């Protein structure tokens, strides 16, 4: 069973995802997509680690998310992916996508397209429970710079594609969950 949990920044989506994972009764593996590239992100990662149960497993997947999920999914496992937003950002900046957007070029990055497609193709085939966290970024102003517009557009497309292959989709606002699917 796949559940996508979406919401804005600090909406409570990660807390809800952690609650769903804990209530699953399955062995939990936290799949982290964040990279500690600065002090602020290092602090955020430490806060997430501190609130997780000590018996949860941890796998880091900043780029190869589909392969990581395939490797660790099992009938007795709940994989908690936090989050697609950071994963997408990692992909855009690891390949040529961000540079192409900043240069005003058409974005054509095989790394980005291939990894997103691999994730969408892989999710329906995975055993066990998968809880996926992602930001809903399309409710704000249209970003002024090309790379930010590219990110917002691709995040919206990614959320739609993952929602389509998920059995359950929950929107979180102000810490309150609303079932969308």
Beta strands, then each sheet from edge to edge (+ up, - down):
strand 1: 2-7
strand 2: 27-32
strand 3: 57-60
strand 4: 77-82
strand 5: 129-135
strand 6: 168-173
strand 7: 176-179
sheet 1: 3+ 2+ 4+ 5+ 1+ 6+ 7-
end
